[in-house]
Amino acid sequence: MKKSLSVFSIVLMSVMVLCGVQSTNAQEPVDSLSDLVGAKGGQAENALNQRGYTWVKTDKSSDSIYSYWTEDSTGKCVTIRTEEGRYQSIVYAPEFDCQDNTTSKAEPVTTTSDGQCKLYNKKSDNNKYKGTCTIEQTMSDDGKKFAIKFSNGQTYKFTEQSNGYQVETPEGMSKNMANMIDKGDHEVFKWGKWKLTVTASKSSQDSQPEPASSAERAGQGDFDATGKIPCAQSKGQPMGQCPFGVAREGKGTATVSVTFPDGHKRAIFFENGNAIGADLSQADGNMDFNSTKEHGLYMINAGNERYEIPEAVIYGG
C-alpha cells in the first residue's frame, strides 16, 4: 500500500522548489538586452537608457566591473558584467543588489558662470560655434551635470555616467559617450566627431584680498552649505544624523564642522579631495584618524567617532 507524504515533507519540497525558482530568476538572462552582450560598455549605455533602464551603481571586482540597473517597467534589478571594455553577461539580480547604499544624500548644488565656448567638428575641420556661453554645473551624489548654452540659444547637456558623459545635443541624444579633459583653466568635451572647449571667465573676485581659509571661516560659522550627515560619537554606537556646516576653498579643500546631539563639535579637514585630519586632542583619548572613499562617499574614523560625508559636500559646485 502506497503511503501518503507527510505534511512536513510537502512543505519542505515546496520551500525547495520556491528557492530553486528564486535562484533561477536571479540569474536569468535579460532577453530584451541579449543583443548587447559583447557590445562596448560606453556605446551600449545609451541603448540601455533608451530601452528603459536606469543606472544605479557600479562596483569593481578583480578584472570585472559590475554595473547595476533597474528595469523601469518592472522595477527588477539587472546586473551587467564587463571585462576588457565589453559586456560579458546581462542577467537579473536580487532586488537588494540595486538598493542605494548611501545612507544620506546632500542636496544638489548648482553654480552658473559665463565663459567662452568653441564647438569644433573634426570631420569637416571647422568650428560650428565660437563665442560667449553660459555654463551651468550641478554637483550631487549622483555625479556631475553640465548645461552649456551658446549665445545663439543652442544648449548642450552632459550627464556623468559610470563610463563618461551622456551627451544631449539640440538635435537629440548622441549615440557616443563624451570624455572630459580638465586643462586647468578650461574643460574639453570630446565625443564622436565633436570637440567642445569651455573656458570660464575669470571672476572679479580675483582682484579682491586673499579670502580667509576654510578653517577660519568654519570657526566663525561662515558656511557655504549646511545639512545633516551620518555620524556616531562613540565605539559601538549606531549611526545617527548630525548637523554640519561646510566652508570651502575650492578644488577639494574644505573644513566640515559637525555638531553632536550633546553640543560637542568636531572639525574635519579636507585638502585636494582627501580627508587629512580632524581637530583631535589628547583630551579625546584616541587621536587616530583614517579615511576611505567609495563611490563618492568618505567614510571617516576620527578617534572613537565615525562619519560618512558625501563628496558633494566638499566640492559643492
N, C-alpha and C positions, 0 to 999 in steps of 0.2 A: 504493500500500500504506500502510495507516494505521500510524503509528509509535506505540509504547507510551510512556507517560510515564516519565520517569526517576525513580529513587528520590528524588533531591533535590526534584523537582517535587512528588511525592506528599507528602513530609514538609513542604514549605513550605505546601502547600494545607491540610494537617491543622492546622498551627500557626495559620494564618489563621482557619480555622473555629473552633478552640478559643477563640482570642482574641475572636472575634465573639460566641461563646456567653457567655463570661465577662462581656463588656461589657454584653450584653443583660440577663443575670441581675442585674448590679449595679444597673441602673436599672429593674428590673421592678417594676411596682406590686404592692403587698401586697393581694391580693384580699380577705382577711379583714378588712381595715381600710378598704376603699374607701368605706364609708358614712360615715367620719369626715372625709373631705375636705370642707372648708367649715365644719366644726364649730369652736366656740370652744375655744382651747387648754386653758384651765383646766378646763372641764367635761369635755373628752374624755380627760383624763389618767386619770380613774377608770376609764373604759371600757378603756383600754389595759392598766391593771393587772389588771382583771377578766378580760381575754381572754388573759392570759399573756405580757405584755411588760414588761420591766424597764428602767427609765431608766438610762442610763449617764452622759451628759454633755450639755451644751448650749453651742453656740457662736453668736456673732453675726457676721454679715457684711452690711455696708451696711444695707438696710432689712429684711433677712430674718433670722430666727432658726432655727437648725438644731438639733434635738434628736435624740439617737441612742439607740436602744433595742435590746435583744436579745430575740429571739423564743425564749421559754423552751423550747418543744417541739423546736426545730431548732438553736438556737444562732446563727441567722443575724442579721446586723446590719440594722437598719431605720433610715432617716433620715426625719425629718419636717420639712418647710419651712413656717414660719409667717410670715405677713405680716398686719399690721393685726389681730392677735389671733386669726386663723383659720388652720386648716391648709390649705395650698395643694397639697401633694403628700405622698404616703407611699409610699416605694419602698425596695427592698432596696439595701444599700450594701456596698462591700467590707468584708471582715472587719476590716481594720486600722482602719477608721473608728470601730469600737466598742472599740478597745483602750484600756486605762486608761493615761493619760499621766502619772499620778502615780508618781514613782519610789519614794516612801516614804510610808507612812501612819502617823500617830500613833495610839496606842491610844485608843479612845473614852473620854471622861471623863464620869462621871455624878455629879450633885450632887442632893441631896434637901433640901427645906426645907418648913416649914409656912406656911400663909397663910390668906387669906380668899378665897372664890370666890362669884361671883354669876352664875347662868345665866339669861339673860333671853330670853323668846320675844316677838319683835316683833309677830307675828301676833295672839296672844292678849293682848298687853300685860300680861304678868305674869311673875314670877320662878318658874322651875321649881325652882331651888335657891338658897339663900343661907345660907352658913355656913362652917365651917372646911374646909380641904382640905390635901392633901399634893401638892407639886409636885416631880416628878422630871424633871430636864433632862439630856439626853445630848448632848454635843458630839463630833462626829467629822468626818473629812474628807468624809463623805457628806452632812453637814448637821446640823441640829438636830432633836431629838425631844423632845416634852413628853408626859408621862403625868400627868394631873391627876386625883386620886382624891378624891371627896367623902366626908364622914363617913358618908353613907348607903350607901357601898360602890360607888357608880357611878364608872366611870373613863372619861375622855375622852382620846384619844390624838391627838397632832398630829405628823405627819411631814413635814419640809421637802421640797418638790419644787422643780422648776425654775420653777413658776408659782404658788407659795403653799404652803399646808399641806394635806396629805391628812388627813381627819378620820375617826376611828373612834369611834363612839358606843356606848353599851351596847346599842343596837338593831342595830348593824352599821355598815358603811362608808357615809358620807354621799356623795351624788352631787355635792355642792357643795364646792369648794375653799375653804379659810379664808384670810383675810388677817389678819396680826398687826400691831397698832399698839402701839408701845412708848411708854408715857406717863411713863417715868422711874421712878416708884415702883410701877407696875403695868403689866401687859400686857392687851390686849383682843384676843380672837379673834372674828372675825365670819365666819359662813358661813350662807347661806340666810336663814332667819328667826331665827337664833340669834345671841346675843352673850354670850361668856363673859369676865368680868372677873376677873383673877387678881392678887392683891396679896400678895406675900411678907411674912412677919412680919419685923420688924427684929431683927437678930441681937444677942445680948447683948454681942458684941464692940464695938458702937457706943460703949459706955461705957468701953472699955479705952483705954490710952495709944495715941498715934499709932504705928502699926507702922513698921518700918524700910522704906526704899524697896526696890524690886526690885533695883536695882544693889547696894545694901548687902548684901542677903540673898544675891544671887548670888556676891558676893565672899567670903561666909562659907560658901558651899556649902550654903545653906539653900534647897533647891529644892522646888517644888510637883510637878514631874514630871521624869522623865529618859527617855532613849531614844536613838535614832540618827537622823540626818538626812543627806541627800546633801551632799557638800562637796568642794571642791578647793582646795589650798593655793597653787597657782601657775598662771600662764598656760599653757594648752595641756594641763594635767593632766586626765585623765579623772576624772569624779565618783566618789568613793568614799563610804564611810559613816563618820561621825564621831559619837562620843558627845556628848550635850548634856544640860544641865540648865536648867530654866526657873524663874525666880522671877516670880510675877505679882502685880500690884497691883489688877487688875480693869479692866474697860471698855477692854480692848485695850492696857493699859500693862504692859510686862513687860521683863525682861532675859534673854536667852538666852546661856548660856556654852557655847562649843563647844571641844572638845579634839581637836587633830590627832594623828595617829599618833606624831609626834616629841615630843609633850607640850606643844606650843605651844597657848595658849588665846586665844580671841577672844570678847569680849563684844559682843553686838548689842542695841541698844536700840530698844524699840517704845513708841509713845505714841499713845493713842486709835486703835489699829488700824493705825498707819503705822510702817514701819521708818524711823527717823530718823537712825541713825548707829551707829558702832562705835568701840571704844577704839583707833583707829589713832594712830600717832605718826610723827614724821619717821624714826624708825629702820626703819619698814616700807617706806620709799622712796615708795611710792604711797599717798596718803591719800584718793583718790577714793572716794566712796560713792554708790551708787544702788540703787534697788529698784523692782521692778514686781510686780504681783499679778494672777494669772489663775486663775480657778476655785478660789479658796480656797488658793492656793499663792504664797508670797512667793519671788521669785527675786532674790537679793541679790548685788551685787558690792561687796566691801569691799577696797580696794587691789587686789591681784592674786588675792584669794581669791573663791570663789563658794560660795553656799549656796542650798538650797531648803528652806524652812521652811513646813510646813502651818499654816493659820490656827488649827486646833485646838490647836496647841502654845501659841499666845499667849493664847487665850481660855479654854481648859480647859473649865470649866463653871460 
